[in-house]
Structure formats: structure tokens, C-alpha cells
Amino acid sequence: MTDLFEAVDSLLSRSADALPPPEVRARLRKASGLTQEGVAEAFGVHRMAFLRWENGQSMPRPKHRAAYLRLLKGWARKHPEAAEGFELAEAG
């Protein structure tokens, strides 16, 4: 039974790292007044790579994913109206 609980705990910890849906990602960026190009530049990636992250066509690599999630959480705290669909409990 312990193995099952450990598996469940692992799943629960991963859900806290889930990115919000693509439409929420875009809303948060726009609410912050930033362009895809500006965010891509800050991350050191091409605008098309960032576009694919934002629209859910691809996922950032782990280093970028952690930073992108941190950015999204910060935007969600700053713009709660744009964060609808992204649980602020996860964004905390």
C-alpha cells in the first residue's frame, strides 16, 4: 500500500508544476503588457519557440519550464482577473 501512496504523492506534486491552459498563458502575458518577442528574448529563445510554449504546441525544457511557470505564477498573482482557469492555490 505504501508504494501506491508514494505513486499518488508523486502525481500530486507534479500537478503543482502544471502550466495553465494556453489561453490563460496568453491572457496573462497580454495583461502584463508584454509581447511574445519580449518574453522570448528574456528567455533567450526564438519567438516561434515561445509561441509554441504559449499555445501548447510544445513544452519548454526543464530549465525554461521552471522559469516560465515562475513567470506565469507571478503574473497570476499580479493579474488575478487574467488568471481565470489557473488555480491561484497552485500559483502560490
DOMAR-118897 format. One record per residue: residue number from 1; y, z, x of N, C-alpha, C in turn. Coordinates in nm, 3 decimals. Layout:
<sites>
<i:NUM, n_yy:Y, n_zz:Z, n_xx:X, ca_yy:Y, ca_zz:Z, ca_xx:X, c_yy:Y, c_zz:Z, c_xx:X>
...
</sites>
This chain:
<sites>
<i:1, n_yy:-0.120, n_zz:0.000, n_xx:0.082, ca_yy:0.000, ca_zz:0.000, ca_xx:0.000, c_yy:0.126, c_zz:0.000, c_xx:0.086>
<i:2, n_yy:0.120, n_zz:0.063, n_xx:0.203, ca_yy:0.234, ca_zz:0.069, ca_xx:0.293, c_yy:0.277, c_zz:-0.072, c_xx:0.336>
<i:3, n_yy:0.179, n_zz:-0.159, n_xx:0.363, ca_yy:0.212, ca_zz:-0.296, ca_xx:0.402, c_yy:0.289, c_zz:-0.367, c_xx:0.291>
<i:4, n_yy:0.249, n_zz:-0.344, n_xx:0.169, ca_yy:0.319, ca_zz:-0.406, ca_xx:0.056, c_yy:0.462, c_zz:-0.355, c_xx:0.047>
<i:5, n_yy:0.482, n_zz:-0.226, n_xx:0.062, ca_yy:0.616, ca_zz:-0.170, ca_xx:0.058, c_yy:0.702, c_zz:-0.224, c_xx:0.173>
<i:6, n_yy:0.642, n_zz:-0.237, n_xx:0.291, ca_yy:0.716, ca_zz:-0.293, ca_xx:0.404, c_yy:0.755, c_zz:-0.437, c_xx:0.377>
<i:7, n_yy:0.668, n_zz:-0.513, n_xx:0.314, ca_yy:0.700, ca_zz:-0.652, ca_xx:0.279, c_yy:0.814, c_zz:-0.657, c_xx:0.179>
<i:8, n_yy:0.811, n_zz:-0.569, n_xx:0.081, ca_yy:0.919, ca_zz:-0.563, ca_xx:-0.019, c_yy:1.049, c_zz:-0.522, c_xx:0.049>
<i:9, n_yy:1.045, n_zz:-0.422, n_xx:0.135, ca_yy:1.166, ca_zz:-0.379, ca_xx:0.207, c_yy:1.224, c_zz:-0.493, c_xx:0.290>
<i:10, n_yy:1.138, n_zz:-0.572, n_xx:0.351, ca_yy:1.183, ca_zz:-0.686, ca_xx:0.429, c_yy:1.255, c_zz:-0.787, c_xx:0.341>
<i:11, n_yy:1.200, n_zz:-0.814, n_xx:0.224, ca_yy:1.265, ca_zz:-0.906, ca_xx:0.131, c_yy:1.399, c_zz:-0.852, c_xx:0.084>
<i:12, n_yy:1.405, n_zz:-0.723, n_xx:0.056, ca_yy:1.530, ca_zz:-0.663, ca_xx:0.011, c_yy:1.638, c_zz:-0.671, c_xx:0.119>
<i:13, n_yy:1.601, n_zz:-0.649, n_xx:0.242, ca_yy:1.700, ca_zz:-0.655, ca_xx:0.350, c_yy:1.750, c_zz:-0.797, c_xx:0.370>
<i:14, n_yy:1.665, n_zz:-0.895, n_xx:0.349, ca_yy:1.708, ca_zz:-1.035, ca_xx:0.364, c_yy:1.805, c_zz:-1.076, c_xx:0.255>
<i:15, n_yy:1.789, n_zz:-1.024, n_xx:0.133, ca_yy:1.878, ca_zz:-1.065, ca_xx:0.025, c_yy:2.022, c_zz:-1.027, c_xx:0.052>
<i:16, n_yy:2.046, n_zz:-0.923, n_xx:0.131, ca_yy:2.182, ca_zz:-0.882, ca_xx:0.165, c_yy:2.248, c_zz:-0.985, c_xx:0.256>
<i:17, n_yy:2.167, n_zz:-1.068, n_xx:0.321, ca_yy:2.219, ca_zz:-1.171, ca_xx:0.409, c_yy:2.228, c_zz:-1.307, c_xx:0.341>
<i:18, n_yy:2.205, n_zz:-1.311, n_xx:0.210, ca_yy:2.208, ca_zz:-1.437, ca_xx:0.138, c_yy:2.351, c_zz:-1.486, c_xx:0.122>
<i:19, n_yy:2.370, n_zz:-1.613, n_xx:0.148, ca_yy:2.501, ca_zz:-1.672, ca_xx:0.128, c_yy:2.523, c_zz:-1.692, c_xx:-0.022>
<i:20, n_yy:2.647, n_zz:-1.686, n_xx:-0.066, ca_yy:2.675, ca_zz:-1.710, ca_xx:-0.207, c_yy:2.648, c_zz:-1.856, c_xx:-0.241>
<i:21, n_yy:2.641, n_zz:-1.889, n_xx:-0.369, ca_yy:2.620, ca_zz:-2.029, ca_xx:-0.408, c_yy:2.732, c_zz:-2.118, c_xx:-0.352>
<i:22, n_yy:2.702, n_zz:-2.246, n_xx:-0.331, ca_yy:2.801, ca_zz:-2.337, ca_xx:-0.272, c_yy:2.936, c_zz:-2.339, c_xx:-0.344>
<i:23, n_yy:2.937, n_zz:-2.336, n_xx:-0.477, ca_yy:3.065, ca_zz:-2.341, ca_xx:-0.547, c_yy:3.150, c_zz:-2.218, c_xx:-0.519>
<i:24, n_yy:3.085, n_zz:-2.105, n_xx:-0.494, ca_yy:3.158, ca_zz:-1.982, ca_xx:-0.461, c_yy:3.213, c_zz:-1.992, c_xx:-0.318>
<i:25, n_yy:3.135, n_zz:-2.049, n_xx:-0.228, ca_yy:3.181, ca_zz:-2.066, ca_xx:-0.089, c_yy:3.312, c_zz:-2.147, c_xx:-0.087>
<i:26, n_yy:3.312, n_zz:-2.257, n_xx:-0.161, ca_yy:3.430, ca_zz:-2.343, ca_xx:-0.164, c_yy:3.548, c_zz:-2.272, c_xx:-0.229>
<i:27, n_yy:3.524, n_zz:-2.201, n_xx:-0.339, ca_yy:3.632, ca_zz:-2.128, ca_xx:-0.408, c_yy:3.696, c_zz:-2.025, c_xx:-0.316>
<i:28, n_yy:3.611, n_zz:-1.953, n_xx:-0.242, ca_yy:3.662, ca_zz:-1.851, ca_xx:-0.152, c_yy:3.749, c_zz:-1.912, c_xx:-0.042>
<i:29, n_yy:3.702, n_zz:-2.022, n_xx:0.014, ca_yy:3.780, ca_zz:-2.087, ca_xx:0.119, c_yy:3.914, c_zz:-2.136, c_xx:0.064>
<i:30, n_yy:3.910, n_zz:-2.200, n_xx:-0.052, ca_yy:4.033, ca_zz:-2.252, ca_xx:-0.112, c_yy:4.128, c_zz:-2.139, c_xx:-0.150>
<i:31, n_yy:4.075, n_zz:-2.028, n_xx:-0.200, ca_yy:4.159, ca_zz:-1.913, ca_xx:-0.235, c_yy:4.229, c_zz:-1.858, c_xx:-0.112>
<i:32, n_yy:4.168, n_zz:-1.876, n_xx:0.003, ca_yy:4.227, ca_zz:-1.829, ca_xx:0.128, c_yy:4.324, c_zz:-1.930, c_xx:0.187>
<i:33, n_yy:4.336, n_zz:-2.045, n_xx:0.121, ca_yy:4.431, ca_zz:-2.146, ca_xx:0.166, c_yy:4.391, c_zz:-2.220, c_xx:0.291>
<i:34, n_yy:4.261, n_zz:-2.225, n_xx:0.318, ca_yy:4.214, ca_zz:-2.290, ca_xx:0.440, c_yy:4.144, c_zz:-2.422, c_xx:0.408>
<i:35, n_yy:4.149, n_zz:-2.514, n_xx:0.503, ca_yy:4.080, ca_zz:-2.641, ca_xx:0.488, c_yy:3.942, c_zz:-2.633, c_xx:0.554>
<i:36, n_yy:3.856, n_zz:-2.725, n_xx:0.515, ca_yy:3.725, ca_zz:-2.732, ca_xx:0.581, c_yy:3.743, c_zz:-2.758, c_xx:0.730>
<i:37, n_yy:3.838, n_zz:-2.843, n_xx:0.763, ca_yy:3.864, ca_zz:-2.875, ca_xx:0.903, c_yy:3.907, c_zz:-2.751, c_xx:0.981>
<i:38, n_yy:3.994, n_zz:-2.670, n_xx:0.922, ca_yy:4.041, ca_zz:-2.550, ca_xx:0.989, c_yy:3.930, c_zz:-2.449, c_xx:1.014>
<i:39, n_yy:3.844, n_zz:-2.431, n_xx:0.915, ca_yy:3.733, ca_zz:-2.337, ca_xx:0.932, c_yy:3.633, c_zz:-2.392, c_xx:1.034>
<i:40, n_yy:3.604, n_zz:-2.522, n_xx:1.025, ca_yy:3.512, ca_zz:-2.584, ca_xx:1.120, c_yy:3.562, c_zz:-2.567, c_xx:1.263>
<i:41, n_yy:3.690, n_zz:-2.586, n_xx:1.282, ca_yy:3.748, ca_zz:-2.570, ca_xx:1.415, c_yy:3.731, c_zz:-2.427, c_xx:1.466>
<i:42, n_yy:3.753, n_zz:-2.330, n_xx:1.379, ca_yy:3.737, ca_zz:-2.190, ca_xx:1.419, c_yy:3.593, c_zz:-2.160, c_xx:1.460>
<i:43, n_yy:3.497, n_zz:-2.227, n_xx:1.395, ca_yy:3.355, ca_zz:-2.205, ca_xx:1.426, c_yy:3.307, c_zz:-2.292, c_xx:1.542>
<i:44, n_yy:3.391, n_zz:-2.387, n_xx:1.583, ca_yy:3.351, ca_zz:-2.476, ca_xx:1.692, c_yy:3.249, c_zz:-2.579, c_xx:1.651>
<i:45, n_yy:3.255, n_zz:-2.622, n_xx:1.524, ca_yy:3.162, ca_zz:-2.724, ca_xx:1.475, c_yy:3.244, c_zz:-2.839, c_xx:1.414>
<i:46, n_yy:3.178, n_zz:-2.951, n_xx:1.394, ca_yy:3.243, ca_zz:-3.065, ca_xx:1.329, c_yy:3.267, c_zz:-3.033, c_xx:1.181>
<i:47, n_yy:3.368, n_zz:-3.095, n_xx:1.124, ca_yy:3.399, ca_zz:-3.073, ca_xx:0.983, c_yy:3.280, c_zz:-3.108, c_xx:0.895>
<i:48, n_yy:3.205, n_zz:-3.213, n_xx:0.930, ca_yy:3.089, ca_zz:-3.252, ca_xx:0.848, c_yy:2.981, c_zz:-3.144, c_xx:0.851>
<i:49, n_yy:2.965, n_zz:-3.078, n_xx:0.963, ca_yy:2.866, ca_zz:-2.970, ca_xx:0.970, c_yy:2.909, c_zz:-2.857, c_xx:0.876>
<i:50, n_yy:3.039, n_zz:-2.822, n_xx:0.882, ca_yy:3.086, ca_zz:-2.717, ca_xx:0.792, c_yy:3.074, c_zz:-2.760, c_xx:0.646>
<i:51, n_yy:3.108, n_zz:-2.884, n_xx:0.616, ca_yy:3.094, ca_zz:-2.936, ca_xx:0.480, c_yy:2.952, c_zz:-2.916, c_xx:0.429>
<i:52, n_yy:2.854, n_zz:-2.944, n_xx:0.512, ca_yy:2.713, ca_zz:-2.927, ca_xx:0.472, c_yy:2.679, c_zz:-2.780, c_xx:0.449>
<i:53, n_yy:2.736, n_zz:-2.689, n_xx:0.530, ca_yy:2.715, ca_zz:-2.546, ca_xx:0.505, c_yy:2.774, c_zz:-2.509, c_xx:0.370>
<i:54, n_yy:2.898, n_zz:-2.555, n_xx:0.348, ca_yy:2.969, ca_zz:-2.515, ca_xx:0.227, c_yy:2.903, c_zz:-2.569, c_xx:0.102>
<i:55, n_yy:2.851, n_zz:-2.691, n_xx:0.107, ca_yy:2.791, ca_zz:-2.747, ca_xx:-0.015, c_yy:2.641, c_zz:-2.721, c_xx:-0.025>
<i:56, n_yy:2.586, n_zz:-2.645, n_xx:0.068, ca_yy:2.446, ca_zz:-2.604, ca_xx:0.061, c_yy:2.346, c_zz:-2.708, c_xx:0.109>
<i:57, n_yy:2.393, n_zz:-2.816, n_xx:0.171, ca_yy:2.300, ca_zz:-2.918, ca_xx:0.221, c_yy:2.228, c_zz:-2.872, c_xx:0.347>
<i:58, n_yy:2.289, n_zz:-2.781, n_xx:0.421, ca_yy:2.225, ca_zz:-2.726, ca_xx:0.539, c_yy:2.269, c_zz:-2.582, c_xx:0.557>
<i:59, n_yy:2.199, n_zz:-2.512, n_xx:0.642, ca_yy:2.232, ca_zz:-2.373, ca_xx:0.670, c_yy:2.278, c_zz:-2.362, c_xx:0.814>
<i:60, n_yy:2.378, n_zz:-2.278, n_xx:0.838, ca_yy:2.421, ca_zz:-2.257, ca_xx:0.976, c_yy:2.310, c_zz:-2.193, c_xx:1.058>
<i:61, n_yy:2.313, n_zz:-2.217, n_xx:1.188, ca_yy:2.218, ca_zz:-2.150, ca_xx:1.277, c_yy:2.249, c_zz:-2.001, c_xx:1.274>
<i:62, n_yy:2.155, n_zz:-1.916, n_xx:1.317, ca_yy:2.172, ca_zz:-1.771, ca_xx:1.302, c_yy:2.306, c_zz:-1.716, c_xx:1.351>
<i:63, n_yy:2.352, n_zz:-1.758, n_xx:1.468, ca_yy:2.479, ca_zz:-1.706, ca_xx:1.520, c_yy:2.594, c_zz:-1.742, c_xx:1.426>
<i:64, n_yy:2.599, n_zz:-1.866, n_xx:1.384, ca_yy:2.705, ca_zz:-1.910, ca_xx:1.294, c_yy:2.685, c_zz:-1.853, c_xx:1.154>
<i:65, n_yy:2.560, n_zz:-1.840, n_xx:1.112, ca_yy:2.532, ca_zz:-1.787, ca_xx:0.978, c_yy:2.587, c_zz:-1.645, c_xx:0.962>
<i:66, n_yy:2.563, n_zz:-1.562, n_xx:1.061, ca_yy:2.612, ca_zz:-1.423, ca_xx:1.055, c_yy:2.765, c_zz:-1.421, c_xx:1.049>
<i:67, n_yy:2.829, n_zz:-1.505, n_xx:1.129, ca_yy:2.975, ca_zz:-1.510, ca_xx:1.129, c_yy:3.028, c_zz:-1.568, c_xx:0.997>
<i:68, n_yy:2.962, n_zz:-1.671, n_xx:0.945, ca_yy:3.004, ca_zz:-1.733, ca_xx:0.819, c_yy:2.989, c_zz:-1.633, c_xx:0.704>
<i:69, n_yy:2.879, n_zz:-1.561, n_xx:0.703, ca_yy:2.858, ca_zz:-1.459, ca_xx:0.599, c_yy:2.965, c_zz:-1.351, c_xx:0.610>
<i:70, n_yy:2.999, n_zz:-1.312, n_xx:0.730, ca_yy:3.106, ca_zz:-1.211, ca_xx:0.750, c_yy:3.238, c_zz:-1.264, c_xx:0.695>
<i:71, n_yy:3.268, n_zz:-1.390, n_xx:0.722, ca_yy:3.390, ca_zz:-1.451, ca_xx:0.671, c_yy:3.389, c_zz:-1.455, c_xx:0.519>
<i:72, n_yy:3.278, n_zz:-1.498, n_xx:0.460, ca_yy:3.267, ca_zz:-1.505, ca_xx:0.314, c_yy:3.283, c_zz:-1.367, c_xx:0.250>
<i:73, n_yy:3.224, n_zz:-1.266, n_xx:0.311, ca_yy:3.237, ca_zz:-1.130, ca_xx:0.259, c_yy:3.382, c_zz:-1.082, c_xx:0.266>
<i:74, n_yy:3.449, n_zz:-1.114, n_xx:0.376, ca_yy:3.589, ca_zz:-1.077, ca_xx:0.389, c_yy:3.675, c_zz:-1.146, c_xx:0.284>
<i:75, n_yy:3.650, n_zz:-1.274, n_xx:0.264, ca_yy:3.723, ca_zz:-1.346, ca_xx:0.160, c_yy:3.693, c_zz:-1.289, c_xx:0.022>
<i:76, n_yy:3.568, n_zz:-1.250, n_xx:-0.002, ca_yy:3.530, ca_zz:-1.195, ca_xx:-0.133, c_yy:3.605, c_zz:-1.065, c_xx:-0.161>
<i:77, n_yy:3.623, n_zz:-0.983, n_xx:-0.058, ca_yy:3.699, ca_zz:-0.860, ca_xx:-0.075, c_yy:3.847, c_zz:-0.890, c_xx:-0.100>
<i:78, n_yy:3.897, n_zz:-0.991, n_xx:-0.032, ca_yy:4.038, ca_zz:-1.028, ca_xx:-0.042, c_yy:4.071, c_zz:-1.102, c_xx:-0.172>
<i:79, n_yy:3.975, n_zz:-1.179, n_xx:-0.222, ca_yy:3.995, ca_zz:-1.262, ca_xx:-0.341, c_yy:3.881, c_zz:-1.241, c_xx:-0.441>
<i:80, n_yy:3.874, n_zz:-1.123, n_xx:-0.501, ca_yy:3.761, ca_zz:-1.094, ca_xx:-0.591, c_yy:3.751, c_zz:-1.192, c_xx:-0.708>
<i:81, n_yy:3.864, n_zz:-1.247, n_xx:-0.752, ca_yy:3.859, ca_zz:-1.343, ca_xx:-0.863, c_yy:3.786, c_zz:-1.470, c_xx:-0.822>
<i:82, n_yy:3.792, n_zz:-1.509, n_xx:-0.698, ca_yy:3.724, ca_zz:-1.628, ca_xx:-0.650, c_yy:3.579, c_zz:-1.599, c_xx:-0.613>
<i:83, n_yy:3.543, n_zz:-1.471, n_xx:-0.608, ca_yy:3.409, ca_zz:-1.431, ca_xx:-0.565, c_yy:3.309, c_zz:-1.424, c_xx:-0.680>
<i:84, n_yy:3.350, n_zz:-1.461, n_xx:-0.801, ca_yy:3.259, ca_zz:-1.454, ca_xx:-0.915, c_yy:3.131, c_zz:-1.532, c_xx:-0.882>
<i:85, n_yy:3.017, n_zz:-1.466, n_xx:-0.897, ca_yy:2.889, ca_zz:-1.524, ca_xx:-0.861, c_yy:2.839, c_zz:-1.474, c_xx:-0.726>
<i:86, n_yy:2.920, n_zz:-1.393, n_xx:-0.659, ca_yy:2.884, ca_zz:-1.334, ca_xx:-0.530, c_yy:2.900, c_zz:-1.185, c_xx:-0.546>
<i:87, n_yy:2.791, n_zz:-1.114, n_xx:-0.559, ca_yy:2.795, ca_zz:-0.971, ca_xx:-0.586, c_yy:2.870, c_zz:-0.898, c_xx:-0.476>
<i:88, n_yy:2.975, n_zz:-0.828, n_xx:-0.513, ca_yy:3.054, ca_zz:-0.756, ca_xx:-0.413, c_yy:2.974, c_zz:-0.643, c_xx:-0.350>
<i:89, n_yy:2.872, n_zz:-0.593, n_xx:-0.418, ca_yy:2.786, ca_zz:-0.492, ca_xx:-0.355, c_yy:2.720, c_zz:-0.552, c_xx:-0.231>
<i:90, n_yy:2.681, n_zz:-0.681, n_xx:-0.240, ca_yy:2.624, ca_zz:-0.750, ca_xx:-0.124, c_yy:2.733, c_zz:-0.781, c_xx:-0.024>
<i:91, n_yy:2.854, n_zz:-0.800, n_xx:-0.075, ca_yy:2.962, ca_zz:-0.840, ca_xx:0.013, c_yy:3.027, c_zz:-0.722, c_xx:0.084>
<i:92, n_yy:2.979, n_zz:-0.601, n_xx:0.060, ca_yy:3.041, ca_zz:-0.482, ca_xx:0.117, c_yy:3.009, c_zz:-0.454, c_xx:0.255>
</sites>
